[in-house]
Amino acid sequence: MKTATTVLEVQKKYGSRALMLSIGVGLLSLAMGYKEICRGVVLGGVFSAINFALMGQLLRYRLQENRKAAARRSFAALLLRYALLAIPLVLAVQSERFNLPFTVVGIFMVQLVILFEQGSRLIFASVKN
């Protein structure tokens, strides 16, 4: 019997995997001598994990009795998350210390981890059968 997974467990699972992956890619690029790539992917990965955690915490504001208040709070939460994701982009654009393309890759790290896990689950499920 499979138990229901809570939002906190999902956040912890994917957030930690995304951070580990971004740090791993960062260490690999640092070992190869690409400091800017290392900084960019780690910066984006940290903000991606923070954004994912914040999304889960702000989820409860969407479930309210008053539809207009719920819509306003959801919109404010979305703006907050977009502003949070703009921080690493602005840093990467303004500073030569961060590689912009790899900062963007880091920002999508949680989504990449989720896609990879679901894709590998589909592939290995079809191989089993």
C-alpha positions in Angstrom: 0.0 0.0 0.0 1.4 3.4 -1.0 1.0 6.3 1.4 0.1 9.8 0.3 3.1 12.1 -0.2 3.0 15.5 1.5 4.0 18.7 -0.2 6.9 19.0 2.2 8.3 15.6 1.3 8.0 16.4 -2.4 9.8 19.8 -1.8 12.5 18.1 0.1 13.0 15.3 -2.4 13.2 17.5 -5.6 14.8 20.5 -3.9 17.7 18.5 -2.5 18.2 16.6 -5.7 18.3 19.8 -7.7 20.8 21.3 -5.3 23.0 18.2 -5.4 22.9 18.2 -9.2 23.7 21.9 -9.5 26.5 21.6 -7.0 27.8 18.5 -8.8 27.8 20.3 -12.2 29.4 23.3 -10.5 32.2 21.2 -9.0 32.8 19.5 -12.3 33.0 22.8 -14.2 35.2 24.2 -11.5 37.6 21.2 -11.8 37.7 21.9 -15.6 38.6 25.5 -14.9 35.3 27.2 -15.7 34.6 29.3 -12.6 31.9 31.4 -14.2 29.9 28.3 -15.2 30.3 26.9 -11.7 29.0 30.1 -10.1 26.1 30.5 -12.6 24.7 26.9 -12.3 25.0 26.9 -8.5 23.4 30.4 -8.2 20.5 29.3 -10.5 20.1 26.0 -8.7 19.9 27.6 -5.2 17.3 30.1 -6.4 15.4 27.3 -8.2 15.2 25.3 -4.9 14.1 28.3 -3.0 11.4 29.1 -5.6 10.2 25.5 -5.4 10.0 25.6 -1.6 8.2 28.9 -1.7 5.7 27.6 -4.2 4.8 24.8 -1.9 4.5 27.1 1.1 2.3 29.6 -0.7 0.0 26.9 -2.1 -2.4 27.2 0.8 -3.2 30.8 -0.1 -4.9 29.5 -3.3 -7.4 27.5 -1.3 -9.7 30.0 0.3 -13.4 30.6 0.5 -13.3 34.1 -0.9 -12.4 33.7 -4.6 -11.3 37.3 -5.1 -9.0 37.3 -2.1 -7.5 33.9 -3.2 -6.9 35.3 -6.7 -5.2 38.4 -5.3 -3.0 36.4 -3.0 -2.1 33.9 -5.7 -1.2 36.8 -8.0 1.0 38.4 -5.3 2.7 35.0 -4.6 3.4 34.6 -8.3 4.9 38.1 -8.5 7.0 37.3 -5.5 8.3 34.1 -7.0 9.1 35.9 -10.3 10.9 38.6 -8.5 12.9 36.0 -6.7 13.9 34.3 -10.0 14.9 37.7 -11.4 17.6 38.1 -8.9 20.0 35.5 -10.3 19.2 36.7 -13.9 20.0 40.3 -13.0 23.2 39.2 -11.3 24.3 37.1 -14.3 23.6 39.9 -16.7 25.3 42.6 -14.8 28.4 40.6 -13.6 31.0 38.9 -15.6 31.5 36.5 -12.7 28.4 34.4 -13.7 27.7 32.7 -16.9 24.2 33.7 -18.1 23.2 30.5 -20.0 24.3 28.3 -17.1 22.5 30.5 -14.7 19.3 29.9 -16.7 20.0 26.2 -16.7 20.4 26.4 -12.9 17.1 28.2 -12.6 15.4 25.3 -14.4 17.2 22.6 -12.3 14.1 21.5 -10.3 12.1 21.1 -13.4 14.9 19.2 -15.1 15.2 16.8 -12.1 11.4 16.2 -12.2 11.4 15.6 -16.0 14.4 13.3 -15.8 12.8 11.2 -13.0 9.5 10.9 -14.7 11.1 10.1 -18.0 13.4 7.4 -16.5 10.4 6.0 -14.7 8.5 5.7 -18.0 11.5 4.2 -19.8 12.2 1.6 -17.1 8.5 0.7 -16.8 8.3 0.0 -20.5 11.5 -2.1 -20.3 10.0 -4.2 -17.4 6.9 -5.1 -19.4 
